[in-house]
């Protein structure tokens, strides 16, 4: 389905500012649809030939729709759009005409011209038309609530025709807002309540106001209910700003353990301030759950912090024990255990600073790689490089994967780049007697052009799998090496973690141009976050 912008750019000559205004209308017109008990269709003229294109549609939540089929993308002309042509050409709201039938559904047509005000505040030309089509199959005598809905809808429709609705959005203003059915309060030009829906009355009752709202000065009432002088002033000023024709952001009022979200909209049909519309919604349970989640997140972060501290304590104890051990093999085993525990502690340290059970894994890999070059038992200086991105990984994958990478990086550094032979490393005794020119003679070309020892960690995602490789340009695997059974304890740990905890696969092989590659494929669990989009991945 093409978007509003796509359709407008393809079929019309509307300017970007015009299309942005249409986007604002489509983003805020559910309010008008619910108040009107009618479908709203946004029509734009096509090439001045008397045809119109529907670029957006919204159905009411307060009444049955007039259209079972989606109308977006439909181009119509002739008698079917005569009312749209009148509204577009004459710049007025069209309400004449008899009901029309769509199959078995009778509907009443209305057409509202859409204007975009100029930079100096003057009403601009008509750029589109909003069709307001009401399903008449359930028509009945309207109640007081419905009459107030329809009256308010007519005021907002006139503001669309004037170019003053929707109001501009303030910086940082959220898009969430109460709906018509959550609670509606209508104010006169003096800020007194002329009508309050039953749901609105119930929302104020939860805040501690048991009397009827009609006749109350709503700005003063908000100040009394809020209790907190600063918050009460903000809540009251929001109502006053709407009465002045401004569009303040949404406000929340807390009182007696309850929370109510409010949105005040100015009513200025034909440029005359006649009052304001205040939408309210009781969000007490939503805020209670938010507070519970914040408490839970803080508890989880504290647990990870303590686990990290405990792991660091274990690593310190193992390090102390290693210093007291006289057997070289035992000392090496303890030092390897210290590194393994420290790598797991890195994950918990990152989780302790995160708001959820997921970690940005690239930073962890970089720290593990840096540590591997510092602690590896080799005299060769090895460079580390990362290509691609791991993204954000859940804790259950990150904890095992960091141990796997730690072992592979240490193996690559220690076994892929052994120190030079003792005979070659130590200078011959005669070197001390050679002339200076001979001692400083250039090294052979093959030695000068030898590639710098390097280990590269590569990662990318494809088809809900994480592909990781650790490649070095060292001496490669021994000829008789058995990838399934051979290797030291570190490789045995790697195989156990990859095939067990991570449910993945690992392959060790020699590279074509020298060196070794460890290729790992790990399936990503449902809901794993994609680093680039910030959204959960497809199931």
Secondary structure, 3 states (H helix, E strand, C coil): CCCHHHHHHHHCCCCHHHHHHHHHHHHHCHHHHHHHCCEEEEEEEECCCCEEEEEEEECCCCCCCCCCCCCCCCEECHHHHHHHHHHHHHCCCECCCCCEEECCEEEEEEEEEEECCCCCCCCCCEEEEEEEEEECCCCCCCCHHHHHHHHHHHHHHHHHHHCCCCCCCCCCCCCCCCCHHHCEEEECCCCEEEEECHHHHHHHHHCCCCCCCCCCEHHHHHHHHHCCHHHHHHHHHHHHHHHCCCCCCCEEEEECCEEEEEEEEEECHHHCCCEEEEEEEECHHHHHHHHHHHHHHHHHHHHHHHHHHHHHHHHHHHHHHHHHCCCHHHHHHHHHHHHHHHHHHHHHHHHHCCCCCEEEHHHHHHHHHHHHHHHCCCCCCCEEEEEECCCEEEHHHHHHHHHHHHHHHHHHHHHHCCCCCHHHHCCCHHHHHCCHHHHCCCCCHHHHCCCCCEEEEEEEEECCEEEEEEEECCCCCCCCCCCCCCCCHHHHHHHHHHHHHCCCEEEEEECCCCCEEEEEEEECCCCCECCCCCCECCC
